[in-house]
Amino acid sequence: MEEFLFQATIYLGAAVIAVPLAARLGLGSVLGYLGAGIVIGPLFGLVGSEAQDIQHFAEFGVVMMLFLIGLELDPRALWDMRRKLLGLGGMQVLLTTGAIALAASLLGFAPTVALAIGMIFALSSTAIVLQTLSEKNLMRTGGGRSTFSVLLAQDIAVIPMLAILPLLAVTGIGMALAPDGSMTRLSEDDHHHAISLVDGLPAWGVTLVTIGAVAAIILTGIYLTRPVFRYIHHARLPEMYTALALLMVVSIAVLMQLVGLSPALGTFLAGVVLANSEFRHELESDLAPFKGLLLGLFFITVGAGINFTLFFDQPALILGYTAGMMAIKAVILLGLAMVFKLRGKDRWLFTLGLAQAGEFGFVLVSFSLAQGVLTPGQSQILLLVVAMSMLVTPLLFILLDLLSHRMEDHAAHEEDDVDETGTVIIAGIGRFGQIVNRLVRSSGFDTIVIDHDLATVQMMRKFGVRGFFGDPSRPDLLNAAGLADAKVLVVALDGKAQALALVTYARKARPDLHIVARARDRVHAYQLNAAGANDVVREMFDSSLRAGRYVLENLGLSEFEAHEAEMTFYHKDREMLRELAALWQPGVPVVDNAVYVARAKEFDAELETALAAKVQKNDSQIEGAAAPRGPGGRVRKPQD
């Protein structure tokens, strides 16, 4: 008991000291955990062989993380990911396995060993990558979604890899790590010490049991979760919710292991099933602390398990293998990013984020050793390469952050290829365009947004807006966005000249198109009207009218009276705008246009007369019967 408490003190103390320090230095929590493991393991020797056992326990952090990610995914969203899941993820696994296997063969490894090495290094670190993406709020970016798709495909690929590796065995007797760190041979009986539901079954039996386990998870999530949660609710004990959440994750992980599947994959599936349930937020809040703590413990054990003695004995070999493996993966990932049209920062996030080996690599190395596919020396080197690549990954994310501004500046010269169309095209997604876009989309109509501000487009994409970066006045971008078939064009650009040019081109290209344009001021409204805009909206007009209505209400007018005054002003001003537009002369300041100035004065007098008549009419109808008013004469708050 004392030894357990001592080890727990060491692990927790190292985390509490190292992780906040790393976070304050901008290094991220993952590098802090890895550094803490290195300090208490190889550097000071405070922990020993028990780190391997703790690592197996800490792997539940990865399992919980996949469960929580599944809770965030609607099943329809998962179906929408099928192209990236099967295409992008599947191609990454196959291409990386083949390329690394070929490189290993050229280095002199036997073909079976080379194929095993290719499968081991084809996987990336789900724990490090997803943790870092979540911390940096990159999960919903294009690069983050593509990265997640590949990681999920890799988790699925572990299943056939575990089935293939025994077929590569050179001998029937494998090796394993003894508690003291030495290598011992395994007898045939040792391979089957774990309980399994599929051992000894024919292929069709294994398939049925596997399908049954997956079906049991789905059906339990759909039909049994609600009754169990209601039963727990009657206990009125908050800790029971936490116990139930842990029970769900652990039991699903055990079931997946019994049928030879990935526990992380099974819990992810359960999370997706429960994504639309009313208990989703309760599960998230209960499991999040355990996930964070266990993931941190997992990273510490990775750092503590790095064999620096072997590294210092053969530094050039280890560094060469690590750099070569990461370079091969990066080249393949970069090529796939280009094929799947990832751009700018998303492309480099995808490339650098997945270039390392992953925690499942430890599992496959140990399994390959036990099956006799790898020799003890080969397995020690591969474990060190996996650990070193994971150690380098947080540094790559730091490098990506340092270069992000430069990459964004470079991307400013590279416009998107618009490959979607919409019923409504919105040119400009500033404050004005955002409101228009939200209203139209919420009403059930498709919109396509084009804007020349890269940062704004990237921000709107995070909220699900179909936005493209480029100059909206370019004819090729407009045509690609569906100008020929669109019903409405909204011109919400900041630049007066650019908005005018866009309206002019769109009217010539589509005489029947309805164009709604934002005007910066009254003269700009005249220009847009002359260029062919159907509806011209001055950006400050409606908001100024509303502010004026509030002033009238607080000066003693009722809401009805203030509203009537507002509407009278609105219609009269619109009438004035149309008539003065005919008197406006391009290139002549309005103050120098005598006819324009005279008519404007007449309109002001007519407006004052109309408002006075409206107020007098209201007073005669009400006949002095005023509702109780609050301070300042206000009847009640306006309903906006």
Secondary structure, DSSP 4 states (H G I P E B T S, - for coil): -HHHHHHHHHHHHHHHHHHHHHHHTT--HHHHHHHHHHIIIIIT----THHHHHHHHHTHHHHHHHHHHHHT--HHHHHHTHIIIIIIHHHHHHHHHHHHHHHHHHTT--HHHHHHHHHHHH---HHHHHHHHHHTT-TTSHHHHHHHHHHHHHHHHHHHHHHHGGGG-SSS--EEE-TTS-EEEPPGGGGG-S--SSTT--HHHHHHHHHHHHHHHHHIIIIIHHHHHHHHHTTT-HHHHHHHHHHHHHHHHHHHHHTT--HHHHHHHHHHHTTTSTTHHHHHHHHHHHHHHHHHHHHHHHHHT--HHHHHHSHHHHHHHHHHHHHHHHHHHHHHHHHTT--HHHHHHHHHHT-S--HHHHHHHHHHHHTTSS-HHHHHHHHHHHHHHHHHHHHHHHHHHHHHHHHHHHHTTS--------SEEEE--SHHHHHHHHHHHHTT--EEEEES-HHHHHHHHHTT--EEES-TT-HHHHHHTTTTT-SEEEE--S-HHHHHHHHHHHHHH-TT-EEEEEESSHHHHHHHHHHT-SEEEETTHHHHHHHHHHHHHHTT--HHHHHHHHHHHHHHHHHHHHHHHHH--TTS-GGG-HHHHHHHHHHHHHHHHHHHHHHHHHHHHHTT-PPP--GGG--S----
